Amino acid sequence: MNATLETMWNRRSVRKYRSDPIPEEHLNLILEAARRAPTGSNRQNWRLIVVTDPDIRKRTAKACNGQMWMADAPVILCMVVLPGESKVNGTIVLDHAILAATSLGYGTCWIGAYDRTQVKQELGIPADHDTVCLTPVGLPAEQPAARRRKEPQELFSRDRFDAPLDYTP
Ligand SMILES: Cc1cc2nc3c(=O)[nH]c(=O)nc-3n(C[C@H](O)[C@H](O)[C@H](O)COP(=O)(O)O)c2cc1C
């Protein structure tokens, strides 16, 4: 197993955080991983808001359907795409940041349950921009077990949709 695969295997949704700050060099590596992510035609039509202000973190967590544990993490990332841009690009970029954070020992959790209007208001996001997802980033205060995944035959096909592709995980 190489380091990249180990990072992917080890990532979990972390919903309990320590408040220790993230050293700037680590945060910058996470942001640089995002900056290096691919986008369609290399458009890079995204903006990542790095929320560190404790009060804004709390208000952001409240806007995320009251998932207040998010605000315990020292950083919340909010991915925004520019007008007309596909959310797919923003999702890929945020995943790069999440995997970089995982590789540095930080917990993250994709947050897709939020009030769009409220998040946009709290973070001053222009009306014509669209939010994608958010994630807290911080040292984990829990070690969640891996959640069950579907068996390969439920997820993969060979050559055609209805032809099985099976392997032993
Ligand atoms: C697009 C997306 C949105 C999600 N939104 C939330 C959320 O709002 N709150 C939450 O606690 N978890 C959220 N999750 C986390 C999923 O519940 C989690 O990824 C899934 O249960 C698998 O667990 P794992 O991430 O630990 O492997 C979201 C995940 C994705 C990919």
Ligand as a Chemical Component Dictionary entry (heavy atoms), coordinates in Angstrom:
data_LIG
# 
_chem_comp.id                   LIG 
_chem_comp.type                 NON-POLYMER 
_chem_comp.pdbx_formal_charge   0 
_chem_comp.three_letter_code    LIG 
# 
loop_
_chem_comp_atom.comp_id 
_chem_comp_atom.atom_id 
_chem_comp_atom.alt_atom_id 
_chem_comp_atom.type_symbol 
_chem_comp_atom.charge 
_chem_comp_atom.model_Cartn_x 
_chem_comp_atom.model_Cartn_y 
_chem_comp_atom.model_Cartn_z 
_chem_comp_atom.pdbx_ordinal 
LIG C1  C1  C 0 -21.865 15.299 -0.732 1  
LIG C2  C2  C 0 -21.829 14.865 0.713  2  
LIG C3  C3  C 0 -22.566 15.561 1.658  3  
LIG C4  C4  C 0 -22.504 15.193 3.005  4  
LIG N1  N1  N 0 -23.159 15.958 3.940  5  
LIG C5  C5  C 0 -23.007 15.661 5.257  6  
LIG C6  C6  C 0 -23.572 16.516 6.251  7  
LIG O1  O1  O 0 -24.167 17.544 5.973  8  
LIG N2  N2  N 0 -23.375 16.168 7.562  9  
LIG C7  C7  C 0 -22.672 15.058 7.936  10 
LIG O2  O2  O 0 -22.533 14.821 9.150  11 
LIG N3  N3  N 0 -22.113 14.230 7.006  12 
LIG C8  C8  C 0 -22.264 14.506 5.686  13 
LIG N4  N4  N 0 -21.664 13.718 4.738  14 
LIG C9  C9  C 0 -20.834 12.582 5.168  15 
LIG C10 C10 C 0 -21.415 11.216 4.795  16 
LIG O3  O3  O 0 -22.446 10.900 5.683  17 
LIG C11 C11 C 0 -20.256 10.189 4.872  18 
LIG O4  O4  O 0 -19.281 10.518 3.910  19 
LIG C12 C12 C 0 -20.730 8.753  4.632  20 
LIG O5  O5  O 0 -21.609 8.346  5.651  21 
LIG C13 C13 C 0 -19.552 7.769  4.601  22 
LIG O6  O6  O 0 -18.797 7.848  5.773  23 
LIG P1  P1  P 0 -17.239 8.190  5.729  24 
LIG O7  O7  O 0 -17.112 9.571  5.123  25 
LIG O8  O8  O 0 -16.767 8.174  7.159  26 
LIG O9  O9  O 0 -16.558 7.172  4.885  27 
LIG C14 C14 C 0 -21.726 14.070 3.399  28 
LIG C15 C15 C 0 -20.989 13.381 2.427  29 
LIG C16 C16 C 0 -21.016 13.773 1.110  30 
LIG C17 C17 C 0 -20.149 13.040 0.117  31 
# 
loop_
_chem_comp_bond.comp_id 
_chem_comp_bond.atom_id_1 
_chem_comp_bond.atom_id_2 
_chem_comp_bond.value_order 
_chem_comp_bond.pdbx_ordinal 
LIG C1  C2  SING 1  
LIG C2  C3  SING 2  
LIG C2  C16 DOUB 3  
LIG C3  C4  DOUB 4  
LIG C4  N1  SING 5  
LIG C4  C14 SING 6  
LIG N1  C5  DOUB 7  
LIG C5  C6  SING 8  
LIG C5  C8  SING 9  
LIG C6  O1  DOUB 10 
LIG C6  N2  SING 11 
LIG N2  C7  SING 12 
LIG C7  O2  DOUB 13 
LIG C7  N3  SING 14 
LIG N3  C8  DOUB 15 
LIG C8  N4  SING 16 
LIG N4  C9  SING 17 
LIG N4  C14 SING 18 
LIG C9  C10 SING 19 
LIG C10 O3  SING 20 
LIG C10 C11 SING 21 
LIG C11 O4  SING 22 
LIG C11 C12 SING 23 
LIG C12 O5  SING 24 
LIG C12 C13 SING 25 
LIG C13 O6  SING 26 
LIG O6  P1  SING 27 
LIG P1  O7  DOUB 28 
LIG P1  O8  SING 29 
LIG P1  O9  SING 30 
LIG C14 C15 DOUB 31 
LIG C15 C16 SING 32 
LIG C16 C17 SING 33 
# 
